[in-house]
Amino acid sequence: MADFCITKVKYSEDGEHIQWVIVREEIPAQRKIGSERKVERAFVADLIRLGKASFQTRVWNSSDSTWDTGANIHLIDNEFLSTDRNSRKRDNLGNLPTFV
C-alpha cells in the first residue's frame, strides 16, 4: 500500500501535462483515505524522487460507494508522473477524473 493516493488531476492550459493533483493520505489502520489536498505535480514528483513518499491512483466506485485501488505511480526522467513503465516523457495517470 502507498502512503498517499491521487484521485483527480488538473492539466495545464495546453493539455500537455498534469499541473495539479488531488492527493489523499492512505490510512490503513482505519481502512479509509484522508481528506483532499490540492498540490502541484512537481511537489509529488519531488517526494517520489527523494524516496519520501509513495503514491498510487484511486478511483471512486459509485456503484458500491468504495475507493478502487489503482496502479502505483513512479517517475519518468525524475519529472513526469506515470503508472505505465514506458519511456514516454509525459504524465500518464490513466483515466483519473479531472478538476477545475
Residue, then its C-alpha position, 0 to 999 in steps of 0.5 A: m500500500a502507498d502512503f498517499c493516493i491521487t484521485k483527480v488531476k488538473y492539466s495545464e492550459d495546453g493539455e500537455h501535462i498534469q499541473w495539479v493533483i488531488v492527493r489523499e493520505e492512505i490510512p490503513a489502520q482505519r481502512k479509509i483515505g484522508s481528506e483532499r489536498k490540492v498540490e502541484r505535480a512537481f511537489v509529488a514528483d519531488l517526494i517520489r524522487l527523494g524516496k519520501a513518499s509513495f503514491q498510487t491512483r484511486v478511483w471512486n466506485s459509485s456503484d458500491s460507494t468504495w475507493d478502487t485501488g489503482a496502479n502505483i505511480h513512479l517517475i519518468d526522467n525524475e519529472f513526469l508522473s506515470t503508472d505505465r513503465n514506458s519511456r514516454k516523457r509525459d504524465n500518464l495517470g490513466n483515466l483519473p477524473t479531472f478538476v477545475 
